[in-house]
Amino acid sequence: MKKLIFTACAALILCAAPASGQMVVSDPASLASGIVNSANEIVQTSNTVSNVVKNFNEVKKVYEQGKEYYDKLKAVSSLVKDARKVQQTVLLVGDVSEMYVTNFGKMMNDPKFTPQELAAIGNGYAALLSESTELLKELKQIITATNLSLNDKERMDIIDRVYKEVKQYHSLVRYYTSKNISVSYLRAKKKNDARRTLELYGTSNQKYW
């Protein structure tokens, strides 16, 4: 019975989200893949600033489509313990996407970065996003698989591993973001223009520096 409850809860987390009182099909793995694909478009077509802006706007569109899903998922508390680990994994991937969209969007308006540097930064984010998304896809396969080749312990061991690896990528994205922001801040200090960087990234982001 516990296995059935866990499987049902976890599958619901990965395949649907409540919106306006109704159940709307929403696959977080597909949402994350959409963000990765749009992020890769930035890298591949970054020969002009207008292309970077255009493709980043597409990234934001995809992210906004999933934001309601992540916000509502955060509010869900009535889950069995094992399903909560799945929930937290999905939310970590959502947070990785948010860090990318929020901070790279600010970096694009930061004169301290050249177009070439922005392309390199975008490439780094895309790689980290891709790895996190692949782990989310693996998690979905484990939860929604109809075969019985895995017993409960094996399934939970995989979920624990995926959660830990996604958490590591989440930390990497935070670190990567902090390093890129610190580059801008140090360049700004040399030009006695640190105030503009503080205004762009917000004083709350000083934790990054």
C-alpha positions as CSV (number, residue, x, y, z in Angstrom):
1,M,0.0,0.0,0.0
2,K,2.8,2.4,0.9
3,K,4.4,1.7,-2.5
4,L,1.2,2.5,-4.3
5,I,0.7,5.8,-2.4
6,F,4.3,6.8,-3.0
7,T,4.1,6.0,-6.7
8,A,0.9,7.9,-7.2
9,C,2.1,11.0,-5.3
10,A,5.5,11.0,-7.1
11,A,3.9,10.5,-10.5
12,L,1.5,13.3,-9.8
13,I,4.4,15.6,-9.0
14,L,6.2,14.8,-12.2
15,C,3.2,14.9,-14.5
16,A,0.6,17.3,-13.3
17,A,0.2,20.5,-11.3
18,P,-2.9,22.2,-9.9
19,A,-3.8,25.5,-11.6
20,S,-6.9,27.6,-10.9
21,G,-8.5,24.7,-9.0
22,Q,-8.0,22.2,-11.9
23,M,-5.5,19.6,-12.8
24,V,-3.4,20.7,-15.8
25,V,-0.9,18.4,-17.4
26,S,2.6,19.8,-16.9
27,D,5.8,17.9,-17.3
28,P,8.7,19.6,-15.4
29,A,11.2,17.5,-17.3
30,S,9.8,18.9,-20.6
31,L,9.8,22.4,-19.2
32,A,13.4,22.1,-18.1
33,S,14.3,20.7,-21.5
34,G,12.6,23.6,-23.2
35,I,14.8,26.0,-21.2
36,V,17.9,24.1,-22.1
37,N,17.1,24.1,-25.8
38,S,16.4,27.8,-25.7
39,A,19.7,28.4,-23.8
40,N,21.6,26.4,-26.4
41,E,20.1,28.6,-29.1
42,I,21.7,31.6,-27.4
43,V,25.1,29.9,-27.5
44,Q,24.7,28.8,-31.2
45,T,23.4,32.2,-32.5
46,S,25.3,34.6,-30.3
47,N,27.1,36.4,-33.2
48,T,25.0,39.5,-32.6
49,V,23.6,41.2,-29.5
50,S,20.1,41.2,-31.0
51,N,20.2,37.4,-31.4
52,V,21.2,36.9,-27.8
53,V,18.4,39.2,-26.6
54,K,15.9,37.5,-28.9
55,N,16.7,34.0,-27.8
56,F,17.0,34.9,-24.1
57,N,13.4,36.3,-24.4
58,E,12.4,32.8,-25.6
59,V,14.1,31.3,-22.5
60,K,12.1,33.6,-20.3
61,K,8.8,32.6,-22.0
62,V,9.5,28.9,-21.4
63,Y,10.5,29.6,-17.8
64,E,7.3,31.7,-17.1
65,Q,5.2,28.8,-18.4
66,G,6.6,26.6,-15.7
67,K,6.8,29.2,-12.9
68,E,3.2,28.6,-11.8
69,Y,3.9,24.9,-11.6
70,Y,6.9,25.4,-9.3
71,D,5.2,28.0,-7.2
72,K,2.2,25.7,-6.5
73,L,4.5,22.7,-6.0
74,K,6.3,24.6,-3.2
75,A,2.9,24.9,-1.4
76,V,2.2,21.1,-1.4
77,S,2.9,19.7,2.1
78,S,0.6,16.6,2.4
79,L,3.1,14.1,0.8
80,V,4.5,10.9,2.1
81,K,8.2,11.1,3.0
82,D,9.5,9.4,0.0
83,A,7.4,11.5,-2.5
84,R,8.7,14.6,-0.8
85,K,12.2,13.7,-1.9
86,V,10.9,13.7,-5.5
87,Q,9.2,17.0,-4.9
88,Q,12.4,18.6,-3.6
89,T,14.3,17.3,-6.6
90,V,11.9,18.9,-9.0
91,L,12.0,22.2,-7.1
92,L,15.8,22.2,-7.1
93,V,15.8,22.0,-10.9
94,G,13.2,24.8,-11.0
95,D,15.5,26.9,-8.8
96,V,18.4,26.2,-11.1
97,S,16.3,27.5,-14.0
98,E,15.3,30.6,-12.0
99,M,18.9,31.4,-11.1
100,Y,19.9,31.2,-14.7
101,V,17.0,33.3,-16.1
102,T,17.2,35.9,-13.3
103,N,21.0,36.4,-13.3
104,F,21.9,35.9,-16.9
105,G,19.2,38.4,-17.8
106,K,21.0,40.9,-15.6
107,M,24.4,40.0,-17.0
108,M,23.1,40.8,-20.5
109,N,22.5,44.3,-19.3
110,D,25.9,44.5,-17.6
111,P,28.4,46.6,-19.7
112,K,31.3,45.0,-17.8
113,F,30.8,41.8,-19.9
114,T,31.6,41.6,-23.6
115,P,29.3,39.7,-26.1
116,Q,32.0,37.0,-26.3
117,E,32.0,36.6,-22.5
118,L,28.2,36.5,-22.3
119,A,28.3,33.7,-24.9
120,A,30.8,31.8,-22.8
121,I,28.7,32.4,-19.6
122,G,25.6,31.3,-21.4
123,N,27.3,28.1,-22.5
124,G,28.3,27.3,-19.0
125,Y,24.7,27.8,-17.7
126,A,23.4,25.7,-20.6
127,A,25.7,22.8,-19.7
128,L,24.8,22.9,-16.0
129,L,21.1,23.1,-16.9
130,S,21.4,20.2,-19.2
131,E,23.0,17.9,-16.6
132,S,20.2,18.8,-14.1
133,T,17.5,18.2,-16.7
134,E,18.9,14.8,-17.6
135,L,18.8,13.8,-14.0
136,L,15.2,14.9,-13.8
137,K,14.4,12.8,-16.8
138,E,16.0,9.8,-15.1
139,L,13.9,10.4,-12.0
140,K,10.7,10.5,-14.2
141,Q,11.6,7.1,-15.7
142,I,12.1,5.5,-12.3
143,I,8.8,6.9,-11.0
144,T,6.6,6.3,-13.9
145,A,8.0,3.0,-15.1
146,T,5.4,0.3,-15.4
147,N,7.8,-2.6,-15.2
148,L,8.6,-4.3,-11.9
149,S,12.3,-4.8,-12.5
150,L,13.2,-2.6,-9.5
151,N,12.1,-3.3,-6.0
152,D,11.2,-0.6,-3.5
153,K,14.8,-0.2,-2.1
154,E,16.4,-0.1,-5.5
155,R,13.9,2.6,-6.6
156,M,14.5,4.7,-3.5
157,D,18.3,4.3,-3.8
158,I,18.1,5.8,-7.3
159,I,15.8,8.6,-6.1
160,D,18.2,9.4,-3.3
161,R,21.2,9.4,-5.7
162,V,19.4,11.7,-8.2
163,Y,18.4,14.1,-5.4
164,K,22.0,14.3,-4.2
165,E,23.4,14.9,-7.7
166,V,20.8,17.5,-8.5
167,K,21.6,19.2,-5.2
168,Q,25.2,19.3,-6.2
169,Y,24.4,20.9,-9.6
170,H,22.2,23.4,-7.7
171,S,25.3,24.4,-5.6
172,L,27.4,24.5,-8.8
173,V,25.0,27.0,-10.4
174,R,25.0,29.2,-7.3
175,Y,28.8,29.1,-7.3
176,Y,29.0,29.8,-11.0
177,T,26.7,32.7,-10.7
178,S,28.6,34.2,-7.8
179,K,31.9,34.0,-9.7
180,N,30.5,35.7,-12.7
181,I,28.9,38.5,-10.7
182,S,32.2,38.9,-8.7
183,V,34.0,39.4,-12.0
184,S,31.7,42.3,-12.8
185,Y,32.0,43.7,-9.3
186,L,35.8,43.7,-9.3
187,R,35.9,45.3,-12.7
188,A,33.4,48.0,-11.5
189,K,35.6,48.7,-8.4
190,K,38.6,49.3,-10.6
191,K,36.6,52.0,-12.4
192,N,35.1,53.3,-9.2
193,D,31.7,52.3,-10.5
194,A,30.7,49.6,-8.0
195,R,27.4,51.4,-7.3
196,R,26.0,50.5,-10.7
197,T,26.8,46.8,-10.2
198,L,25.1,46.9,-6.8
199,E,22.0,48.5,-8.4
200,L,22.0,45.9,-11.2
201,Y,22.3,42.8,-9.1
202,G,20.8,44.1,-5.9
203,T,22.4,44.4,-2.5
204,S,20.9,41.1,-1.4
205,N,23.1,39.4,-3.9
206,Q,26.2,40.6,-2.1
207,K,26.2,37.0,-0.7
208,Y,27.6,36.1,-4.1
209,W,30.7,38.3,-3.6
